[in-house]
Amino acid sequence: MSDYKSHLDKANARLDSLYRVHRDLDEQIKKEFDNFSKDSIIKGLKRKKLGIKQQITDLESILEIVK
């Protein structure tokens, strides 16, 4: 396998992982909201989710460039 292909596969695997984390955070936020958790907990989760979304956007942009 070429080095390029290996890096591309790793980047795509990382992207899949980020999608899962983003989805899991969304579900956790909904559960915390339904349980009337403190706003600070929900805000922290939302902040983390936003950071993951930024990583997804950045990686998608890089992958689009190399295609």
C-alpha positions in Angstrom: 0.0 0.0 0.0 1.4 3.4 -0.9 2.2 5.9 1.8 -0.4 8.3 0.3 -3.1 5.6 0.5 -2.2 4.8 4.1 -2.4 8.4 5.2 -5.7 8.8 3.4 -7.2 5.7 5.0 -6.0 7.0 8.5 -7.6 10.4 7.8 -10.9 8.8 6.8 -10.9 6.6 9.9 -10.2 9.7 12.0 -13.2 11.4 10.3 -15.4 8.4 11.1 -14.3 8.5 14.7 -15.1 12.2 15.0 -18.5 11.7 13.5 -19.2 9.0 16.2 -18.0 11.3 19.0 -20.1 14.2 17.7 -23.2 11.9 17.5 -22.6 10.5 21.0 -22.2 14.0 22.4 -25.5 15.1 20.8 -27.2 12.1 22.5 -25.5 12.9 25.8 -26.6 16.6 25.6 -30.2 15.5 25.0 -30.1 13.1 28.0 -28.7 15.8 30.3 -31.3 18.3 29.0 -34.1 15.8 29.7 -32.7 15.2 33.2 -32.7 18.9 33.9 -29.0 19.0 34.4 -27.2 22.1 35.3 -26.7 24.6 32.5 -22.9 24.5 33.0 -22.8 20.8 32.3 -24.9 21.2 29.1 -22.8 24.2 28.0 -19.6 22.3 28.5 -20.9 19.4 26.4 -22.1 21.8 23.7 -18.6 23.5 23.7 -17.0 20.1 23.3 -19.4 19.2 20.5 -18.6 22.4 18.7 -14.9 21.7 19.0 -15.4 18.3 17.4 -17.5 19.8 14.7 -14.6 22.2 13.9 -12.2 19.3 13.7 -14.6 17.5 11.3 -14.9 20.6 9.1 -11.1 21.0 9.0 -10.5 17.4 8.2 -13.2 17.4 5.5 -11.6 20.4 3.9 -8.2 18.8 3.8 -9.6 15.6 2.4 -11.5 17.5 -0.3 -8.3 19.2 -1.3 -6.3 16.0 -1.7 -9.0 14.2 -3.8 
